[in-house]
């Protein structure tokens, strides 16, 4: 085999830019591991959960999944920052900040639920009923802000950066531009008591944003970044 043939058959090395896209894509896909938490947290929302025998395992598993989501969310913004800052450093930094706020809210919500579990395990009894119910309500409110409002902000910022830079097909950030306003309207409706947190409107409103983030994760994992002026010179 000649040198030229050997070179032609040798696989191309993975560039750091491709690795960045791959890691970001996998982290975006990892943020979907918390989908089962709605079912896992069903028991802890029972007003008398503290007085009952549990079970605690589903709540603990849900808490772990949400911690993973919080850390993965920060990771997506941090990994993408070196690339996105070449388009607009201020907006890219805003994305990192909003992801951190989202993660902080998620962790605060998990702390509320773990506190309810701790009160039950400690046998707090009737005296802790109001506290447990308050913590469950607090979780729901924090969840509305951290996992509904903040994702809308995140996706508006990320959608803008991706749309301007053309790092991915423009249909993906367009999904973010459609989904984020819908999510904000849904959040306002829940906040002011127009609809329930678990109802048709919030379920429908979250779909475009979820489709954007999942599709982005798949695209970055499989394809990587498209050629763009902002990545010129990067390897």
C-alpha positions in Angstrom: 0.0 0.0 0.0 1.4 3.4 -1.0 1.8 6.3 1.4 -1.0 8.1 -0.4 -3.4 5.2 0.0 -2.5 4.8 3.6 -3.2 8.4 4.3 -6.5 8.3 2.4 -7.8 5.3 4.4 -6.7 6.7 7.7 -9.7 8.1 9.7 -9.7 11.9 10.1 -8.7 13.1 13.6 -11.5 14.5 15.8 -11.0 18.2 16.1 -11.5 20.1 19.3 -14.4 22.0 17.7 -16.1 18.6 16.9 -15.4 17.5 20.5 -17.1 20.6 21.8 -20.2 20.0 19.7 -20.3 16.3 20.7 -20.0 17.1 24.5 -22.6 19.9 24.2 -24.9 17.6 22.3 -24.6 14.8 24.9 -25.1 17.2 27.7 -28.3 18.5 26.1 -29.6 14.9 25.7 -28.7 14.3 29.4 -31.0 17.1 30.5 -34.0 14.9 29.5 -33.3 12.3 32.2 -35.6 14.1 34.6 -38.7 13.4 32.5 -39.9 10.6 34.9 -39.9 13.0 38.0 -43.5 14.0 37.5 -44.5 10.4 38.3 -41.7 9.9 40.8 -42.9 12.9 42.9 -46.5 11.9 42.9 -46.5 10.6 46.5 -44.6 13.5 48.0 -47.4 15.9 46.9 -49.9 13.9 49.1 -50.9 16.4 51.9 -50.5 13.5 54.4 -47.2 12.2 53.0 -45.3 13.0 56.2 -47.6 10.9 58.3 -47.4 7.9 55.9 -44.9 5.1 55.4 -43.5 6.6 52.3 -42.2 5.4 49.9 -39.1 7.5 49.8 -37.1 5.8 47.0 -39.0 7.5 44.1 -38.5 10.9 45.6 -34.8 10.3 46.2 -34.3 8.9 42.6 -36.1 12.0 41.2 -33.9 14.2 43.3 -30.8 12.6 41.9 -32.1 12.9 38.3 -32.8 16.6 38.8 -29.3 17.2 40.2 -27.9 15.6 37.1 -30.1 17.9 35.0 -28.9 21.0 36.9 -25.2 20.1 36.4 -25.7 19.1 32.7 -27.6 22.4 32.1 -24.6 24.4 33.3 -22.3 22.2 31.3 -24.1 22.9 28.0 -23.6 26.7 28.4 -20.0 26.4 29.7 -19.0 24.0 26.9 -20.6 26.2 24.2 -19.3 29.5 25.6 -15.9 29.5 23.8 -17.7 29.1 20.5 -20.7 31.3 21.0 -18.7 34.2 22.5 -17.3 34.7 19.0 -20.7 35.7 17.9 -21.7 37.8 20.9 -19.8 37.5 24.1 -22.3 39.4 26.2 -25.2 37.2 25.1 -23.1 34.1 25.5 -22.2 35.1 29.0 -25.9 35.8 29.7 -26.6 32.2 28.6 -24.1 30.9 31.1 -25.6 33.1 33.9 -29.2 32.0 33.1 -28.2 28.4 33.1 -26.6 28.8 36.5 -29.7 30.5 37.8 -31.8 27.6 36.4 -29.6 25.1 38.1 -29.7 26.9 41.4 -33.5 26.9 41.3 -33.5 23.2 40.5 -31.2 22.4 43.4 -33.4 24.6 45.7 -36.5 22.6 44.7 -34.8 19.3 45.3 -33.7 20.5 48.8 -37.4 21.2 49.5 -38.5 17.7 48.6 -35.6 16.1 50.5 -36.5 18.1 53.6 -40.1 16.6 53.4 -38.6 13.1 53.2 -36.3 13.9 56.2 -39.3 15.2 58.2 -41.2 12.0 57.5 -38.3 9.7 58.4 -37.8 11.7 61.6 -41.4 11.0 62.6 -42.3 14.7 62.8 -46.0 13.8 62.9 -49.0 16.1 62.8 -47.0 19.1 63.9 -45.0 19.0 60.6 -48.0 18.6 58.3 -48.2 22.4 57.4 -44.5 22.5 57.0 -44.5 19.6 54.6 -47.4 20.9 52.6 -45.7 24.3 52.4 -42.5 22.8 51.1 -44.3 20.9 48.5 -46.0 24.1 47.3 -42.7 25.9 47.4 -41.2 23.2 45.2 -43.9 23.7 42.6 -43.3 27.4 42.5 -39.6 27.1 42.3 -40.1 24.4 39.6 -42.2 26.9 37.6 -39.4 29.4 37.7 -36.4 27.2 37.3 -37.7 24.6 34.8 -40.2 26.6 32.8 -39.4 30.3 33.0 -35.6 30.0 32.9 -35.5 27.5 30.0 -37.6 30.0 28.0 -34.9 32.7 28.7 -32.1 30.2 28.0 -33.5 29.2 24.6 -34.2 32.8 23.5 -30.5 33.6 24.2 -29.2 30.4 22.6 -31.6 30.7 19.7 -30.4 34.2 18.9 -26.7 33.1 19.0 -27.4 30.0 16.8 -29.5 31.9 14.3 -27.0 34.6 13.8 -24.0 32.3 13.7 -25.6 29.6 11.5 -23.8 26.9 13.5 -26.9 24.7 13.1 -29.7 24.7 10.6 -31.9 27.7 11.1 -35.0 25.7 11.6 -33.7 24.7 15.1 -33.4 28.2 16.6 -36.7 29.1 14.9 -38.3 26.4 17.1 -36.8 28.2 20.1 -38.3 31.5 19.0 -41.7 29.9 18.7 -41.5 27.9 21.9 -40.1 30.4 24.3 -43.0 32.9 24.0 -45.5 30.1 24.3 -43.8 28.9 27.5 -43.8 32.4 29.0 -47.5 32.7 28.3 -48.1 29.3 29.9 -46.1 30.3 32.9 -48.0 33.5 33.4 -51.3 31.5 33.1 -50.1 29.1 35.8 -48.7 31.9 38.0 -52.0 33.8 38.0 -54.1 30.7 38.5 -55.7 30.6 35.1 -54.7 27.0 34.5 -53.3 24.3 36.7 -49.6 23.5 36.7 -50.4 20.0 35.4 -52.9 20.6 32.6 -53.2 20.7 28.8 -51.8 24.2 28.2 -48.5 23.8 30.0 -48.0 20.3 28.5 -48.6 21.7 24.9 -46.6 24.9 25.5 -43.4 23.0 26.5 -43.3 20.8 23.4 -41.6 23.3 20.9 -38.9 24.1 23.5 -38.4 20.4 24.3 -38.2 19.6 20.6 -35.6 22.4 20.1 -33.4 21.2 22.9 -33.7 17.5 22.0 -33.1 18.1 18.3 -30.2 20.4 19.0 -28.7 17.7 21.2 -29.1 15.1 18.5 -27.7 17.4 15.8 -24.6 18.4 17.7 -23.9 14.8 18.7 -24.3 13.4 15.2 -23.3 16.2 12.9 -21.4 18.8 14.9 -21.3 22.5 14.0 -22.0 23.7 10.5 -19.2 25.8 8.8 -19.6 29.3 10.1 -17.6 32.6 9.9 -17.3 32.6 13.7 -15.5 29.3 13.7 -13.0 30.2 11.0 -9.5 29.5 12.3 -10.8 27.2 15.1 -9.7 23.6 15.1 
